[in-house]
Amino acid sequence: MKRIIKAYDELIIVKQKVVEKTASGIILTPDTTRMGSMECFEGVIVAIGDKVKKFKQGDWVLFGRNVFASMKRDGIEFLLMFERDVNCTERSLPDDYILNQNECEVCELSYE
């Protein structure tokens, strides 16, 4: 029998990025990225509620420390957060995709 976790309404379920695991199986806490004074973490969306409009399953997201809740199942930790808790997302798109005003390409930026 399958066991599933289902997200409702504006809830997003994220599997946080794990940087490394020791030989004995201990998961080390991921490093954080600094954005001003806020710590940010990365992960992938594994499920979304039916009222989530901005994101889809499989999106790579950046989020702050304050998530709604966390839960552990079969040794995997899942983070539960609301759509508004996601700071930004990263997606792979075709080369001919035209960027919107609220998007930038992940590449080396020139400040000239």
Secondary structure, DSSP 8 states (H G I E B T S, - for coil): --------TTEEEEEE---EE-TT--EE----EEETTEEEEEEEEEEE-TT--S--TT-EEEEES--SEEEEETTEEEEEEEGGGEEEEE----TT----TT---SS-----
